[in-house]
Every structure is written in C-alpha cells, then in structure tokens.
Amino acid sequence: MGGAMKEQASAIPIAPWMHVITPGGSVPLDELLPASGSAYVARLNGQEMPHEVSVFHHFSEVLKFPDYFGWNWNAFYDCVRDLNWLSADNHILVIESTESVLSEDGDARKTFFGCLWRAGQRWSYTKRPEGVTLTKFSVVLSCDNDSASALAKQLEEWQDSPIDELTQSAADSQSSSFSNTRQQLSI
C-alpha cells in the first residue's frame, strides 16, 4: 500500500499552510494565493541548505531578514512569524529538494520544520461563518517521490512539539558546530 501512495500522492496537504509535493505535483492556486491583495513568493533550493548557517543565510537573503537577525533558531522563528518588512499581504515559501535541507542534522531539521510549522500556524486565521482556516503564510515543500511520504509523516509527528523544545534541542547541537561551520563558509 505504501508504494501505491507514493505513486498517487503528488500533493500531500499537511495543514492549510503546509503542503508536500512531488515532481509534477501541485497545490491548487486558491489554497496559496489570496483572492485579493499582494503576495511575496520566495523560492529556495534545499540542496543549498545542508547546515544551519546555510539555512540562515539563504532565508535571510530571500526573505530579506532585518540586520538584527540573530543567526540562531529563536531569531529565525521570530523573523518567519513576523515578515512585516516585506510589503505583501501574503507570503508563499517554496522549498525545492526539501529532502536535502539539513539532511545530516536531525535535531536542526526538526527545529527548522517546527519553526515553519509554528509560523504558518501563527499566520493563520479562521474565516467565519464558513469555518475555513486560511493563512497568510504558505509553505510548499517539493521533494522526490521516495521522500514525500516520510517527510509528511515526520511533519505530522513534529507539529505538536513546543517551539521552545525545538529550538532548545537545536541550540544544544548548534553551539558546538556553529563556529566551525561559519569558519568554513568564510574560507
């Protein structure tokens, strides 16, 4: 049954603000784009984000984080849940090759997706009287067919983790590797 799901699942909605897609898959535009207002679309490549510093760098560049961005998970979360410096009503984040993002650092990966999850939750609201959850921050995670189901399962497991727990576990591993990685980038 798992093989059939992989072949059929070109889009897996995790929440109104988070979707996993495979090559050739798509998310209906009405789920991403507002009926009116402006949208800021950011596109990132997961293959360019193998470690924390590269994640911070690429997000800071693409989402134009303010100069005071602190280059840690708490600051990352604060920035993605704010985005007031971007002149847009809605924000759409597309991450290609998502399976490659922080692929060798499980704690940081969990924190990364937890930050995106919580930011999407924070940007969401319920439209009355329909009771439909809408969001002003959408994340589209594009990955290969083999990774889609596993990523969707991980996201569902991680969604209930408190942000403090997520950032603390990453901070513990980050403190030892951050300076080495930063030195490697500056060489």
C-alpha positions as CSV (number, residue, x, y, z in Angstrom):
1,M,0.0,0.0,0.0
2,G,2.9,2.4,0.8
3,G,4.2,2.1,-2.8
4,A,0.7,2.9,-4.3
5,M,0.5,6.0,-2.0
6,K,3.9,7.2,-3.3
7,E,2.8,6.9,-6.9
8,Q,-0.6,8.6,-6.4
9,A,0.4,11.3,-4.0
10,S,1.6,14.2,-6.0
11,A,0.4,16.7,-3.3
12,I,0.0,15.9,0.4
13,P,-1.7,18.7,2.4
14,I,-0.3,18.7,5.9
15,A,-2.1,21.8,7.1
16,P,-3.7,24.8,5.3
17,W,-0.3,26.5,5.4
18,M,2.0,23.5,4.6
19,H,2.0,21.2,1.6
20,V,4.3,18.5,0.4
21,I,4.5,18.0,-3.4
22,T,6.4,15.6,-5.6
23,P,7.7,16.3,-9.2
24,G,4.7,17.1,-11.3
25,G,2.6,17.7,-8.3
26,S,0.8,20.9,-7.5
27,V,-1.2,22.8,-4.9
28,P,-4.4,24.5,-6.1
29,L,-3.7,28.2,-6.5
30,D,-6.8,29.2,-4.5
31,E,-5.1,27.5,-1.5
32,L,-1.9,29.6,-1.9
33,L,-2.9,32.9,-3.5
34,P,-5.3,35.4,-1.9
35,A,-8.5,36.5,-3.7
36,S,-7.1,40.0,-3.4
37,G,-4.0,41.7,-2.1
38,S,-0.4,41.2,-2.8
39,A,1.8,38.1,-2.4
40,Y,5.5,37.7,-1.8
41,V,6.8,34.4,-3.2
42,A,10.2,33.1,-2.1
43,R,11.9,30.1,-3.7
44,L,14.8,28.2,-2.1
45,N,16.7,25.1,-3.0
46,G,17.2,22.6,-0.2
47,Q,20.4,21.3,-1.7
48,E,22.0,24.7,-0.9
49,M,21.0,24.3,2.8
50,P,22.9,21.4,4.2
51,H,23.7,23.0,7.5
52,E,22.3,25.7,9.8
53,V,24.4,28.6,8.7
54,S,23.4,28.0,5.1
55,V,19.7,27.8,6.1
56,F,20.0,31.1,8.0
57,H,22.0,32.7,5.1
58,H,19.5,31.7,2.3
59,F,16.4,32.6,4.3
60,S,17.9,35.9,5.4
61,E,18.7,36.7,1.8
62,V,15.5,35.6,0.2
63,L,13.1,36.8,2.9
64,K,15.2,40.0,3.4
65,F,15.6,39.4,7.2
66,P,16.5,42.6,9.1
67,D,20.0,43.4,10.1
68,Y,19.3,42.5,13.7
69,F,18.6,38.8,12.7
70,G,20.5,36.8,15.3
71,W,21.6,33.8,13.3
72,N,20.0,31.3,15.7
73,W,16.8,29.3,15.7
74,N,14.9,31.6,18.0
75,A,15.7,34.6,15.8
76,F,14.8,32.5,12.7
77,Y,11.4,31.7,14.1
78,D,10.9,35.4,15.2
79,C,11.6,36.5,11.6
80,V,9.4,34.0,9.8
81,R,6.5,34.7,12.0
82,D,6.8,38.5,11.5
83,L,7.9,39.4,7.9
84,N,6.4,42.9,8.4
85,W,9.3,44.4,6.5
86,L,8.1,42.8,3.3
87,S,5.4,44.8,1.6
88,A,2.9,42.0,0.9
89,D,-0.3,40.8,2.4
90,N,0.5,37.1,1.9
91,H,3.8,35.1,1.8
92,I,4.4,31.9,-0.1
93,L,7.6,29.9,0.5
94,V,8.6,27.2,-1.9
95,I,11.5,24.9,-1.0
96,E,12.7,22.6,-3.7
97,S,14.7,19.4,-2.9
98,T,13.3,19.6,0.6
99,E,14.7,16.2,1.4
100,S,18.2,17.8,1.3
101,V,17.6,20.5,3.9
102,L,19.7,19.7,7.0
103,S,19.6,16.1,5.9
104,E,22.5,15.1,8.2
105,D,21.4,17.0,11.3
106,G,18.1,15.5,12.7
107,D,17.8,18.0,15.6
108,A,18.2,21.1,13.4
109,R,15.9,19.6,10.7
110,K,13.2,19.1,13.3
111,T,13.7,22.6,14.6
112,F,13.6,24.1,11.1
113,F,10.3,22.4,10.1
114,G,8.9,23.2,13.6
115,C,9.7,26.9,13.1
116,L,7.9,26.9,9.7
117,W,5.0,24.9,11.1
118,R,4.5,27.3,14.0
119,A,5.0,30.4,11.8
120,G,2.3,29.1,9.5
121,Q,0.0,28.4,12.5
122,R,0.6,31.9,13.7
123,W,-0.2,33.5,10.3
124,S,-3.5,31.5,10.0
125,Y,-7.0,32.5,10.9
126,T,-10.5,31.0,10.6
127,K,-12.9,32.6,8.2
128,R,-16.4,32.9,9.6
129,P,-19.1,31.7,9.2
130,E,-17.6,29.0,6.9
131,G,-15.1,27.8,9.5
132,V,-12.4,27.5,6.9
133,T,-8.8,28.0,8.0
134,L,-7.0,30.5,5.8
135,T,-3.4,31.6,6.1
136,K,-1.2,34.5,5.0
137,F,1.9,32.3,5.1
138,S,2.1,29.1,3.0
139,V,5.0,26.7,2.7
140,V,5.3,24.3,-0.3
141,L,7.8,21.6,0.2
142,S,8.9,19.9,-3.0
143,C,10.7,16.6,-2.7
144,D,11.3,13.4,-4.6
145,N,8.7,10.7,-4.7
146,D,10.7,8.5,-2.3
147,S,10.9,11.2,0.4
148,A,7.3,12.6,0.2
149,S,5.5,10.1,2.5
150,A,8.3,10.1,5.1
151,L,8.5,13.9,5.2
152,A,4.7,14.2,5.6
153,K,4.8,11.6,8.4
154,Q,7.7,13.5,10.2
155,L,5.9,16.8,9.8
156,E,2.7,15.4,11.4
157,E,4.8,14.0,14.3
158,W,6.7,17.2,14.9
159,Q,3.7,19.5,14.7
160,D,2.8,19.2,18.3
161,S,6.3,19.9,19.6
162,P,6.5,23.2,21.5
163,I,8.8,25.7,19.8
164,D,10.9,26.1,22.9
165,E,11.6,22.4,22.9
166,L,12.5,22.5,19.2
167,T,14.8,25.5,19.5
168,Q,16.5,24.2,22.7
169,S,17.4,20.8,21.2
170,A,18.9,22.6,18.1
171,A,20.6,25.2,20.3
172,D,22.4,22.4,22.1
173,S,23.8,20.9,18.9
174,Q,24.3,24.3,17.3
175,S,26.6,25.8,19.9
176,S,29.3,23.2,19.1
177,S,29.0,23.2,15.3
178,F,28.1,26.8,14.6
179,S,31.5,28.4,14.8
180,N,33.2,25.6,12.8
181,T,30.6,25.9,10.0
182,R,30.8,29.7,9.9
183,Q,34.6,29.5,9.6
184,Q,34.2,27.0,6.7
185,L,31.9,29.4,4.9
186,S,34.3,32.4,5.3
187,I,37.3,30.5,3.8
